Amino acid sequence: MDQYILNLIFVGGSFALYIGIAIWARAGSTSDFYAASRGVNPVVNGAATAADWMSAASFISMAGLIAAVGYGNSTFLMGWTGGYVLLAMLLAPYLRKFGRFTVPDFIGDRFYSQTARLVAVISLLIISITYVIGQMTGAAVAFSRFLEVDSTTGLFIASGVVFCYAVLGGMKGITYTQLAQYVVLIIAYTIPAVFISLQLTGNPLPPLGLWSTHTETGQPLLTTLNQVLMDLGFNDYTGNHGSTFNMVLFTMSLMVGTAGLPHVIIRFFTVPRVADARTSAGWALVFIALLYTVAPAVGAMARLNIITTLWPQGIEGEPLAFDAKPDWMLNWERTGLLRFEDKNGDGLIQYYNEARPPARAAEEGWAGNEMVLFNNDILVLANPEIAQLPGWVIGLIAAGGLAAALSTAAGLLLAISSAVSHDLLKKMIAPNISEKSELLAARISMAFAIALATWLGLNPPGFAAQVVALAFGLAAASLFPAIMMGIFSKKMNSTGAIVGMLVGLLSTVLYIFTYLGWFFVPGTNMLPNTPDNWLFGISPLSFGSVGAVLNFIAAYITLSMTKEAPAEIQELVESIRVPKGAGAAVDH
C-alpha cells in the first residue's frame, strides 16, 4: 500500500477517535469543562497527565536535541523528569485539597487579592501562549512531511481538530482524548525504537541497547558513536557539554518551571480525593518513564544511523553521492527542513564539522559541511525511514507525533480558556454571570486562543523544545514561587506575592528579550546573542531559575516591610498542610 495512504489511515483514524471521544464526553457544565466534575479515575488521570506533559517537545524535539549535542542536552531529560517529581511530591496533593479549578484561582484566594489573581492570569497567559507555539511547531513539522502539505495547511488542520474536541469536551473531553493520545504516542515512540535497537545491537530494549555492543563494530554502541563523531571533527557524544554553570541553572529552570506549569497542575483538580491526586501523580511518573527512558537511545541510535547513511563505506571511504540519496532524504528535503549543497562540485555529500574539520578536508579540498540544514525536530519522525522500517511504522509515528503535539496543545488551550472565562470574567468582571453564559464564554475564549496559537505557529521562533524551554523559564520565575509560598509560608501576604511574581516575571522577560530578542522579532535584538554578552554568562534559556530566586527574595523583603497574612488565611494554609490529606477534599 502507498505510504501516503498509510499515513492518512493512521492519522485520520486517530483524529476520528479523538473527535468521537469529545462528542461522547461533551461538557455539560462548568464543572465538566474546568475539572471533569472531579470524577476522573487516578490511573486514567495519570495517563492523561502523561500525555498532557509529553508534548511535541518530548516526542518530537527532545531526542533530536540529544542526538545533536549528546550529553550536554541531557539537561532537557533531567530537568523535565526532576521537575515532575517536584510537582508530584510538593504541590499536587495540597493544590487538590484547596479545591479550586485553576492556578490563578488558588493564588487569588490564597493571597486574598484580585490583583494577585490578575498577575497570575497574565503570567499564565504568557507561559501558555509561549508553550503552545512549540506544539504548533511540532504539528507543522509532522503534517508537512506525512500528509505532504505545506506547514500552513498543516497548522490549520491541527487547529481544526483541536477545536472540535477541546471546545466541545472541555476538561472532560480532553481527559479521555488524552488517554487515547497517550496510548497512540507511547506505541508510536517505542515500536520504531525497538526495531532500531534490534538492528544495531540485537537488544530489543532500547534503554539496554544504548549500553550494548554495536553489532557491526563489536564494541559498545556509544564508543562507536564517539569514535565516528570525533573522526569527523565533532565533539565526543558522551562527554561534551558547555558551561557547567549554565547546565545546572538550565536544569533547575526546567525543574521548577515544570512544577509551575498551569496546564499540568489543573489535571490534579480532576480527581475525587486528595489521595487520588498523589496516586495519579505516581501513575503519571510511570507512564512518563516509559518514553523518557527510551529517548536517549533514540537520539544516539538515530545519530549513528545518519552518519552511516552519509558515509556508507565508513569514514575512510567515499561519502554518499548526491544522486544516491535515499528516499527519506528526498522526502524531507521537500519539506524545507533538510537541505544539502554541493559546495565543491564533486557530486559527493561531505559531512563533517566545519569548525574543526578532519585532516581529509584539507587534503581532498572539501569546501565545507554540505548538509547545510538539518532541523532537529525531524529526527524522531524521520527515524523509521532512516532505518528502513515498514510503512505502517512510519504511519504510526506520524499519528504519534501529532498526538503528542495536540494533547498538550489542548491542555494549554484549556488553561488559557479557564483563566479568561473563570478567573477574569467570573471572578473579577461579572461575578453574577450564569453558569450557561460562563460555559459559553469559556468556549468562545478557547476558540480565540486556538486562533491566536495558529497565528503564532505560522512563524515559530525556534525548535519546539527551545520554545518550550522559554515557557518553563517563565513559569519558574512567576508562578512556582507564588504556589510554593502559598502552601508552605502561611505568613506570606498578598503584597509580597504580587511583588515577587512581578519581579520574577518582568526580570525574566526583560532578560530574554534583551539577549534573545531576535528569537521573537527578527531584527530587534539589542545585543548579539552570544555568551560573551550574557550577564554573568547566564544563558537566556537558563534565566528562569534566577528569576525564581529573585521572586522569592522580593516577596520576603516585601513581607518584612508589610503586615503578614490575616489569621484566617494562616489557618487556611495550615489546614491545607494537615497530613490527613488522604480523606476527601472539600470543594469550596
N, C-alpha and C positions, 0 to 999 in steps of 0.2 A: 504494500500500500504506500502511496506517495506520502513523503514526510509532512508536507503541508496539511494534508488531510488528517494525518495522525495528530498533529498539533491542534487542529481545530476540534477534533473529537475530545481530546483531553482537556483543553482549555474551555471549550464550550460546555462540556459536560460538568466541569467543576462550577462554572458560572451558573448553570441551570440549578445545580444543587444549592448554591448559596441563596439564590433568589427564592427558590421553593421553601427553604427553611425560614426566610424572612417573612414570607406570606403566612406560613403556618404559625410563626411565633410573633405575629404582629402586635405591637404595643397598643394597649387599650387605655392606659392611664399614665400619669406622670411617673408613678412608682415603677411601672413596667419600663417606661422609656429611660429613666435615670438609673435604676438599680435592679431591674428584672424582678421587682416585688420582693427582693431579698429571699428568693426561693431557689437559688442555684445550688445543686449538689457540689460539695467541695472538690470532688475528683473532676467533675465537668468544669468547674471554675478553674482548677489547676491547669487543665489542658487549654482552656480559653485564654487564661493569663499567659501561658507559654506562647501561644500564637500571637497574642497582642504584643508580647515582649519581643519575640523573634521577628523583627521587621525585615524589610529589604536589606537593611544594613547587615543583619546577622546572616540571612540566607544568601544574598547576592554578593555583598561587598566585603564582608569580613575575611573570608578565605582568600579573596583576591588581594586584599591588603597584606595579609600574612605571607602570601606567595611572593608578592613584590619585594618585601623587605626581609621577611623571616622573623627572627627573634624579636627585633625591635618593635614590630607591630603586634606582638602578643599582648601588648597593653590593652588592646580592644577586648581581647578574650578575658584577661584578668580583671579589668575594670568592670565590665558588664556583669560577669559572674559574681564577683565580690559584692557589687552593689545590690544585686538581688538578694543575697544573703543578708545584707544590712537591712534592706527593706522588710524582709520576712521576719527577722528577729526583733527589730526595734520599733517598727512603725505599724505594720498591718493590723495586728490584734487591737492595738489601742485606738487606731482610727476607726475600726469597725465598732468598737464599743461606744465611741462617741455618737454614732448613729446618724451621720449626715450623708448627703448624696454626693457632694463634690469637695474638692480640696479648698476652694475659696469659702465654701460653706463652713468648713471646720475652722479655718483661720478667722473668718468674720465673727463667728460665735465665741470661739475660744478667747479672742482678743477684744471681744465686746466692742467692735468698731466697724462701721460701714466703710471707713477709709481703708482699714486693713483688708476688708473684703475686696474693695476696688483694686488695690495694689496687687492682691493675689490674682484677681481676674486678669489684669494687664500682664502680669508675669506668665500666667497660664497661656494666654493667647500668643505671646511672643514665642514661648517654648514650643507650643503645639504647632504653630504655623511653620516655624523653622524646621521642626521634626518632620512634618508631613511633606515638605519639599523632597526630602530623601526618599520617601515612599513613592512619590510620583516619579522621581528619577529612576528608581528601580523598576517600576511598572513600564516606563517608557523603554528602557533597555530590553526588557523581556518581550514586549509587544513588537518592537522594531525588528527583532530577529525572527521570532517564532510564528507571528502572523503575517510577516512580510508586509508590514505597513510602516509608514513614517512615524516618528515618535509623537508628533502632534495628534495624529489619529489614534494612536495607542493610548494617549492620555485621556482623550475623550471617551474611549471605550471603557477604560478603567473607572473614570468618573461616573459614567452611567451605571455601571454595575454596583459601585459603592452606594450611589444614590438610591438604587432600588432596595437594597437590603438594610442599609443604615437608617434611612429616613423612615421606611416602613416599620422596621422592627425595633429601633432604639436599642437599648442595652439588652433587652430580652432577645431580640432577633440576632443582634451581634454576638451574644454569648454562644448560641448554638451554631451560628455560622462559623465562629472562630474555632469551635470544637472540630467541625468538619475541615476547616482550613489547616488545623494542626495535623490532622491525620494525613492530609494531602502533602503538606510541606515536609513532614518528617520522613515519609516514604520516598518522596522525590529526592530528598537530600542524601539519604543513606544508601539507596539501591545503586546509584552510579558509583558512590564511594566504595561499596563492597566489590563491584566489578573491577574497578581500577586497582584496588588493593590486591585482589587476586592476580591481576595481570602482572603487577610489578613485584610482588613479594610472595605470592602464593598463600597469603594470610587473608581470610575473609573478613576479619575485624579491622577496620581502618585504623583505630587508635593503636592497636598492636602492630599493624602493618607498618606504621610510621617508624617503629623501632626494630623492624625485622630486616632480614637480609634481602638486598636487591637481587632479584633472580638473575639478571643479565651479568652483573659485575661480581657477584659473590661476596660483596662487602655490605655493611649496613646502609640502608637507604639514604639516611641523612649524610653519611660520609660521602656517598656517591654524589649527592646533590651539592655538597660543599665543594667537592673537587671540581666538578664541571663549571660551577659558577666562578670559582677563582681562576680557572683556566681561561675564562672569557673576560677576566678583569673585574668581575663583580665582587662585592664583599661576601665573606662566608655566610651561610644561611643561619647557622645556629648560634653564632657568637656576635653578630653585628648588631649594634644599636647606637643611637646618637647620644645625646645628653642624658645621663642617668637622672639628673635633677628633673628635667622635663618629663622623663619617663615616669618618675614617681608622682609628679604633680598631675600628669595626664591620667594616670591610673586612678588617683584619688578623685579627680574631677568626674570621671566616668562612674565611679562607685557612688559618691554622694549625689551625683546627678540622677542616677538610677533610682535612688531612694526618694527623689523629689519629683519623679515623673507623674503628672496628674492622671494620664490615661491608664497607667498601670495601677495606681493607688485606688482609683474608683472601682476596679474589679473586686476589691476586698469588701466593698459595700454591698455586694450582691448575695452574700451567703447568709443563712438564717442566724447563725450564732457566732460569738467571738471565737470559740474553739474551732469552728469551721474555717475561719479566716486563717488560723495557724495551719490547719490541715491542708487547705487549698494551696497555701504558700509552699508547704513541703512537697506536694504533688507537682506544683509548677517547677520547682527546682529539679525534680526527677525528669520531667518532660523536657526541660531546657537542656539538661546534661546530655540527653540523647543526641542532640545536634552539636552542642559545644565541644564534646569530646571527639567528634568526627572532623570538625572544621580544620584543625591544624594538619591533619593527614590529607585532607582535600587540597589545601593550599600547597603543601610540599610536593605531593604527587603530581598535581597539575603543572607546577613549575618545571619539574623534571620532564614531564611529557612534552611540554612546549619546546624545551631545549632539544630534546631528542628529535622532535619533528623538524626543527630548523637546522639541525646537524645530524642528518640520518646516517652518515658514515662515521660519526664520532668527531670530537673536537679537532683531531689531527687530519680528518678527511675533508672532503668538499662540502660546503654548506648547501642548503636546499636551493634549487633553481627557481626563478620566478615563474617559469612556465610549468613547474611541477607542484605548485601549491595545492595542498589537499582541499577538499570541498569545504571543510569547516572554515578555513581562512577566507575563501572566496565568499562564503555566506556572510561572515561577519564584516568583511570589507564593505559589503553593500549597505550595511547599517551606518557606516561612517564612524564606527567605534574602533576599527582596526585599520592600519594603513602601512604599506611598505613603499619604499622609494629606492630605485636603483641608482645610488649616488655616483658609483664609479663605472656604470655601464657594462659590467661584466656578466649580467644576467643571473647572478647569484645573490641570495639574501644574506648579507653579512650581519650577524647578530652578536654584539659584544658591548662592553661598557666604554663609551667614548671618553669618559673622564679618566679611565685607567686602562687603555687598550692593551691587549696582549701583544707579544712581540711580532706575531704574524701580521698584525695590522700594518705595521711599518714596512715589513719585508715584502708584503704582497700588494701594497698600495690600496688598502681599504680606505674608503673615504668617509667612514662613519657608520654608526649603527643604522641599518636600513629598515628596521622595524620602528618607524617614526611615530607611531601612535598605537598604544595598547591600553584601552580603558579597563581599569582593574575590575569594574563591575561586570564585565563579560565572562570572567574566568569560570565561575561556577556554572553558568548557563552553557558555556561552550565545552565544559569538561567532558560530557558524554560523547560529543562529536570528536574532540581531540583523541579520546580513547577508542573511537570507532565502535561505540556500543550500539545495540539495536535501536531502531527508530522509535519504538514505544517508550524507551527510556528517555529519549530526547523530548518526546511529547509530555512525559510525566514531569520532567524537571521544569518544563515551561509552565505547567499548571502549578507546580510548587513555588516557583519564583513569584508568580502573580499572587498566589495565596498569601505568601509572606508579606508582600507589599500591601495588599488590600486589607488584610486582617488588622495590621497596625494603623493603616490609614483610617479605617472605620473607628477604631478606638480613639484615635486623636480627634477625629471629627465629632465624635460624641462628647468628648471632654470640652471641645470648643463650644458646641451647641448648648451643653448643660450650663457652662459658665455664663453664656449670654442670656439664655431664657430663664434659668433658675436663679442665678446669683445677681445678675444685673436687673432683669425685668421683675421677677417675683419678689426678690428680697430688697430691692432698692428703689426701682422706678414705679412699679404698680403692684404693691403688696396685696391688693384685693382682687387681683386677676383670677378668673375662674380656672379650674383645672383643665377644662377643654381648651380654653384660649392659651393657657401656658403650653399645653402639648402642641398646639398648632404653631406657637412661636418657636418651640424647640425644633420642630421640623423645618420651619422656614429658615431659621438661623443655621441649621445644618446644611440646607441647600446652598445658602450663601457661602458657607465655609468650604463646601465642595468646589464651588465656582472659583473661589479665591485660590484654593490649593491647586486647581488645574492651571490657572493663570501663572502662578509661581513656578509650577512644574515645567512650563514651556521653556524657561531659561534657568535651569538649576545651577547653583553656584559651585558645584563640585561633585565628587563621587558621593554616593549615597551615605557611606559611613562617615565621611568628613563632615557633611552637613548635619548628620545626626549627632556627631561629637559636639558641634556647637550648641545644639539644643540641650545636651546633657550639661554642658558648662553653665548655661543659663539657669537650668533647673537647680544645679548645685549651688549657685550663688544666690538664688532668690527664695525658692520655696522650701528646700530641705532644711536650712537653719530655722525657719519660722515654724515648721512642723515639729522639729526636734525640741525647740524651746517651748512650744505649745504643749507638748506631752511631758517633758522632763524638768521644766523650770516653772514651777507654779507661781512664782513671784513676777515672772516676765509680764510687762504691761503692754498695752496697745501701742503706746508711743515708741517703746523700744522695738517692737516687732516691725512697725511701719518704717522707722528709720533704718533698721537693719536690712529689710527687704529692698528698700530704695538704694541704699549704699551698695549692696551686693549686685543688684541688677544693673544699675547705672554704670558702676565701675567695670563690670564685665562687658557690657555692650560697648562702652567707650573704648575699652582696650581692643576688642575685636575689630571695631570699625576703624580704629587708628592704625593698627598693624595688619589688618586683613581686609581693608576697605574694598580692594579690587575684587574680593571674593563675592561681594554682593552687588556692587555697582561699578562695572569696569571703568577705569579711568579716574576714579575719585579717591584713590588711596593717598593718604597724607605722607606716608613713609614707605619705603620699599619693605616688602615682607621677607626679611632675612634675619637670621639670629643676631647679627651684629647690631640691628636696630631695636630688638626687643628689649623691654625694660627688665634689667637683671637677667637677661637671657631666657625669659619665660615665654613660651610659645602661646599665641592666641588661643590655640585649642586646649591648652593646659590651664588657662587662667581661671576657669570655673572654681577650682579648689581654693585659689587665692581670694576670689570673690566671696566664697563661703566663709572664710576666716574673717574677712572684712565685715561681713554681715553680722557674725557673732560679736565681734569687737564693738561695732557701732551700737548694736542692741544693748549690750551690757553697760556700755558707757552711758547711754541714754537712760537706762534703768536706774543707774546710780544717781542721776540728777533729777529723777522724777518719782512720783508715788508708785509703789508696787501695785500689782493687780488687786482688785477688791477681794474681800474674804470669800464671797460666794463663788468667785471664779477659781480661787485657790482650792476650795472644797471640791469644785467640779473636776479640776485636774487631778486631785488626789483620788477621786472616785474612779477616774479612767485607769489609774495605775494600780488599783487594787488587784491582787493576783487571782481573785476568784473569777477571772475572765472567761473561764470555761462555760459559765452559765449563759443563758440567753441575754442578748443585748436589748436594752430598752431604746426604742426608736423615739426620738424627740420630734 
